[in-house]
Amino acid sequence: MDFRKHQDKAKKNTLIIWSLYLVLLLISSILISYTLFVGLNLAQFYQPEYQQYSLSEKFIAANQIVFQNQEQLLNFLGFLIMVLLAMISATVFGFFQKSNGHKVALAFDGKLISDKDNELSIGEKQALNIVTEQALAANIPTPALYIIPDNAINAFAAGKTTQEAIIAITQGSMKSFNRTQLSGIIAHEIGHIVNHDIKLNIQISAFVFSFTVLLFFSRVIFYQAAYSRRMDGRAKLLLLAIAAIIALIGMMTVWFGRLLQAAMSRQREYLADASAIQFTRYPSGLIEAFKIIKGDAITTLKNPNAKEYAHAMLFSMGNKLFATHPPLKKRIKRIQNKASCQ
C-alpha cells in the first residue's frame, strides 16, 4: 500500500468517526427526551390516588401516555428536536471559534523566527529553510516558524487557515534532530496544515462541548425538583432521579465523545505521516526521529498550556485510553510499509 492509499484509508476512517459522532448525538438526544417525558409522566402517578399501583404498572402507564397519545408523542418529538437543535447550536458556535496560530505559539513563549533577523543561529536558519522547502513541496504559503524554549522534544502546527498557520518547534527538537530528521517532523506538521487538521480539531472539540448541554438540562431539572414547593416528597425524589440519569447520560456521552476525538486524532496523525513522506520523498527522516523518541526521550512540555494542546503535538503526551497519537511502533511500521511500496 503506497502513501496515497494510506491517505485515502485515513480519510475514510475519519468519515466513519464523524458518522459515529452523529449517531452518538442522536442516541443521547433520544435518551434524554425519553427519560424526561416518561419520568415526568411517572411523577404524576405518585399522587395518593395511584398508590395502589406497583412501580412497573406506573412505568408502563407513563410510556403509554407518551407513545399512545398523539399529542404527547408530538410533544416528545418536538422536545427531541429542541434537544438536537440546542446541541447542534453549541457545536456550530464552536465551529466559528477563531484559532490564531500566532497567539497559540505566543502562549508557549515562542520566539518568531524571521529571515529578516540578522542574529539567527545556524540551527534557526536551517529550520527556517526547511519550512520554506516543505511549504513549497506542499504548495501552500510558507507558515511562520516559532521556536519554543523547552528542552522537551516536540512540535506542533496551529492556525485555522493556511494564511494564519504556524509551525512551532521546541529547543529540544532543534538539539536532538539532524537536518533530515527535522525535515521529516516539519513535513509532518505541514501535512496537518494541508489536511486542515487544526480546523478539524476545533470542530471535534465543539462537538464534544455540545454534549455538555445535557449536563445543563440535568441541572435545570435538579433545581426545579429541589426548590419546588408544590411537589410532594416522592415526586421530588423522582425528578432528582431523572436529573441524575440525564447527568449520567451527559457524562457518558462526553466520555464517548472524547474517545472518538482521540480516535479521530490518531487517524489524522497517520495521515500527516503519509503526507510527510509525500513532501520529503524520504521516509527515513521521520523514522529516525521517531526512533529517537522511543529511546525514553522527554516529550511533555512544561508550559501549563501543553495539556490543552496535547492533541496538536507531534508526539503524544496523554494516557493510552485517550491517546491522541498512535504508538510510535505502529507509526514506524506504517511508514516502512509505505516506503517498501514506493
N, C-alpha and C positions, 0 to 999 in steps of 0.2 A: 504494500500500500504506500503510494507516494504522499508527499506533504499535502497536495491538493485534496486527495481523498480523505486524509486526516482532518483537513479543514472542513470539508463537507460533513464528515461524521460529527465533529464537534458542533457545527451549526445545527445539524439535525437533532442532536441531544438537547441543545438549547431550546429548540421549539417544543420538544417533549416536556421539558421542565416548565416552560411557560404554560403549556396545557394543564399540567398538574396544579399550577398556581390558580388557574381559573376554576378547576374542579374544587380545589380547597376553598376558594371564595364562595362558590355556590353551595357546597355542603355546609359550611359554617353558617351561612345566612339561613338555610333551611332549618338547621338545628336550633338556631336562636329563635326564629319565628315560631317553630313548633313548641319549644319549651315555654315561651312567653304566653302564647294563646291557650294551649292546653292547661298550663299552670294557672292562668287567671280564671279559666272556667272551673278548674278543680277547686280553686279557693272559694268559689261561690257555694260549693257543696259542704263547706264547713260551717254552715248555719245550723241552728238547733233542729230545724225541721228535717234535716238529712242525716241525723246522727245514727239512724238505724241501718244505714247502708255501709258496706265494707269499703276499704280503700280501693280495691280492684274494681268494684262496681262504679265508684265515683270516677275513677280514671277512665273507664270505658265510656261513661256518660259524657265526660269532658271532651273526649275525642269525637264522639258522635255529634256534639254541638258544633264543633269546628268543621267537620268534614261531611256532615249530612244536612247542614243548614246552608243554603245558598248564600245568604247574606254574610254569615260568619266566614264561609270559605272565601268569599270575595275580599273580606277584611283581612283574612290571613294572607292572601296573595298580595294585597296592597301593602301590608306591612313587610312582607318578604321583599317586594320591590324597593320599599323605602330603605331597608337594611342594605340591600345591594347598592343602591344609589349613594348611601352615606359612605360605604366602604370605597366605592369607585371614586367618589369626590375626594376622599382623603388621598387616594392613590394619585389622582390627577394633580392634586396640589403638590404632591411630592415630585411628580414628573417635571413640573415647571420650576423647581428649585434650581438656583444657579450654583454652579460649581466652578469657581475661578481657580485654575491651576496655580497661578502665581500666589494667591492667598494661602493655598494648601502648603506650598513649598515654604512660604514665609512662616507658617505655623510651626514648621520643623526647624526654624532658624536657618533656612537655606540661603546660600550665597549665590547670587545670579552670576553666571559666567558669560562674559561678552567678549567678542573678538576685538572690541574697541578698547579693552583693558590692556594696558601695556605691561602690567605686572603679573600676568598669569604664569603659573608654574608649567613645566613641561607636561605634567600629567593632566592639568586642566585644559591645555591647548589640544592635547591628544583626544581627550573626551569630547571636546567641542567639535573637533574634526570628524570623529566617529558619528556623532549625532547628525551632522550635516550629510555625511555619506549615506547613512541608513535612511534618512528622510528622503533623500534623492532616489534611493532604490525603491522606496515605498510610494514615491510620487505624492508626497504631502509637503506642506510648508514646514520649514525646519522649526521644531519645538524649541522653546527656551530651555537652557540647561541650568540646573541648580546643584550645588554640592552641599550635602547635609553634614554638619560637623558631628559625626557619630562614628565610632570605631566598629559598630556592627556592620555586617556585610548584607546590604540590601539595596533595593532601588524601587522606584515606582513612577507611574505616569499619572497625571491629573489634568483636569480640564474637560468640560463638557463638549467642546468643539475642537476641531483641528487648529482653529485660529488662536485659541487661548490655551492649548495643551502645553504642558511642560513635562520634562523628564528630570527626575531627581535621583542622584546617586550619592551614597554615603562615602565618607572618607575611607571607611573600612574597605569598601569595594574598590576604590581607587588604588589602595595599597596592596590588595590581595590579588587582583587580576592583571594579567598582561593585556596587550592590545587586542589580541584575538578573542580572549575571554570577555573582555569589556565590550567588544563589538557584538558578541552574542547576547549579552544581557541588555544592551541598549536596543538592539534589533527586536528583542522580546518586548520591551516597553513600547517601541514604535508600533509593534503588532497590536498592542492594546489600543493605541490611538486609532490606527487604521480600522480596526474591527469595532470601534465605538463602544468599547467595554466600559469606559468611565461613565458614559451616559446610561448604559445598561445597568450598571451597579446602582446608579441613582434611582432608576425605575424600580429595580427589585427592592431596594430599601423602602421606597414609597409603598410598594405592595405590602411588605411586612408591617410597616407603620399603620396601614389601613386596617389591619386586623386588630389593632388596639382599640378601634371603635367599639368592639364587642365588650371590652372592659368598661368603657364609658356607659354602655347600656346597663351593665350589671350594677354599676354604682348608682345610677338613677333609680333602679328598682329597689336597691338596698335602702336608700334614703326614704323612698316612698313608703316602704314597709316599716322602717324603724320609727318614723316620726308621724305616721298616720294615727289619728285619734278615733277614727270611725271603724277600724277593723278590730275584730276580736283576736285573741292571742294565737289561735290556731291558724287563722288566715295570714297573720303576720309571719308566723313561722314558715308557712308555705311559700310566701313571697320571698322571704330570706333564702329559702332553699332554691327558688328559681334564680335569684341573683347569684347564688353560689355556683349553680350549674352553668349559667351563662358566663360567669367569670372563668370557670374551668374550661369551657369550650374556647373562650378567648385566649387563655394561656396556652392551651394545646395547639390552637391554630397558629399563634405566633411561633411556638416551638417548631411545628412542622414547616412553617414559612421560612424560618432560619435554616432548617435542614436543607430545604430546596435552594435557598440563597447560597449556601455553601457548595451544594452540588453544581449549581449554575457557574459559580466562580471557578470550580475545578475544571469544568469544560472549557471555559474561556482561557484558562492557563494553558491547556493543551493546544488551543487554537493559536495563542500567542507564540508558543514554542514552534508550531508549524510555520507561522508567519516569519519568525526569526530565521528559519532555515531558508525560506523563500528569498528573503532580503540579502542574507550574507552568502548563501550558497556554500556555507562551510559549517556543518553541524558540530564539528569537533570543538569549536569555541564555546558553545553553550554547554556541551557535555563536560568539558574540562571545568567550567565554572561551577556546575552542579556537583562535580566530584570534590571540589574544594570545600563546598558547603557540607557535604556528607562527612567530612573529617572533623565533626564537632565544632564547627565554626559558629560564632555568635551571630544570630540574625535579628534578634529583638532590639529595637531602638529604645533608648532611654526616655525619649520625648513622651510626655503624657498624651499626646495626640496619636501615638502609634497604634493603640488598640482600636481606635475608631476607624483608622485607615488600613487595618491589617489585611483586608481583602484586596487592597490595591498593591501590596508589596510583592516584590519578585519572589521572595522566599517566605514560607508560612511562619506565622507566629501564634497560631491558635491550637486548640486541642484537637484530637483525632475526630471526635464526633462532629464538630462544627468546623472541621478543617477547610479553609478556603482554597488550599492548594493540594494537588495530588502528591503522593510520596515521590521524593526525588528519584528513587529507584525506578518507578514506573515512567517518570518523565524521561529519564535517560534511555530506558528501553525503547520507548516510542520513537525518540529521536534517532536512535541507532537503526531501528526498523525503517524509518523514512530514508535514512542515508543509504541503506543497503538496496533500496528500491529505486534510487535515482540513477 
